[in-house]
Amino acid sequence: MKLAKYCQEFEARLGSIETSLLRFDAQALQFCQDEIGKILNQLLCWKITPEALDESDRRALSSFRKALAKIQARADQGSNLCLGWRQLCVTAGYTSQGKPQFVMTESSACYEG
């Protein structure tokens, strides 16, 4: 199968993953984890028997990367929201530099939104 076909299929799956991230339950998170695992496994299968990339593959890969960035931003936003709720619940406050008391992960620290 060509990489472009894989990427189109993955993008469709990412849409359902993004929708699931809007729900706040364990089943939604498990679904997202399972789907991402399936995508990674299929990419590994493609990697074992790669074909030469053509222009359609490059365009599809670029589009897939953009969709992944959108999912990453959604996950970062959720992480920041949870950190904010946590901070409010325990009234931890801020450091003298104006940063939250809780240590943030690298990805959640980079989201400005």
C-alpha positions, -999 to +999 in steps of 0.1 A: +000+000+000+013+035-008+021+059+020-005+084+007-032+058+013-020+051+048-018+088+056-054+094+044-066+065+065-047+078+095-061+113+091-096+099+092-087+081+124-073+112+139-106+129+134-123+103+157-094+106+182-098+144+184-136+140+189-129+114+217-105+138+234-134+162+240-150+136+263-137+133+298-138+096+306-115+067+308-130+049+278-123+078+255-087+079+266-084+042+261-099+045+226-074+072+218-045+052+231-056+021+211-061+040+179-027+057+181-012+023+188-028+009+156-016+038+136+020+034+149+019-004+141+007+003+105+035+029+101+060+003+112+047-022+087+050+004+059+085+012+071+096-025+067+086-025+030+088+011+019+082+022-016+098+052-032+080+084-022+063+104-049+047+138-048+013+125-036+030+107-007+048+139+003+016+159+002-003+132+022+025+131+047+025+168+051-013+168+057-009+140+082+017+160+101-006+190+103-034+167+117-010+153+143+000+188+153-037+197+158-041+166+180-010+176+200-023+211+206-056+196+218-038+173+242-016+201+254-047+223+260-063+195+280-032+190+300-029+227+308-066+227+318-061+199+342-030+215+357-050+247+361-078+229+379-053+211+401-037+244+410-071+260+418-082+231+439-052+232+462-048+269+460-011+264+453-005+299+439+024+311+417+061+315+421+077+349+424+083+347+386+046+344+380+048+307+370+024+281+385+037+262+415+032+229+398+059+216+375+046+214+339+058+190+313+077+202+283+047+199+259+022+216+283+047+244+290+049+253+253+012+258+247+001+294+247-035+295+240 
